[in-house]
Amino acid sequence: MEEKMTNEDLQMIAFNIILHSGNARSLINESLRAMREGNFDLAQEKMDEANKALVEAHHSQTKLLQDFASGQKIEIEIIMVHAQDHLMTTITLQEVARELEYLYKQNQEIMAKVKVG
């Protein structure tokens, strides 16, 4: 028997994804500010917190995919499209932040050498 996920169930999953990915986005932005100020310990702490939030968002996404794979009928609404967009752009921001951390650290090292010289 095919079970159909209710609109309410789908909306709760979507809002959960939006909540956790939104929290992660805020934490990543805090991390970027800390990097810019040279506080790499705080930046790492914020990135770790962001990663935990993204894992939570991903769990909701994975549950939805598992339900679909097990034969549950799922009608996608615009809120789920928005949630997926939110999650994927936050994951992309996380990847960019990791690259920027490297550049900020390199910049700090170069500036330290210039001041010594």
Secondary structure as UniProt FT lines:
FT   HELIX           7..36
FT   TURN            37..38
FT   HELIX           40..69
FT   TURN            70..71
FT   HELIX           78..116
//
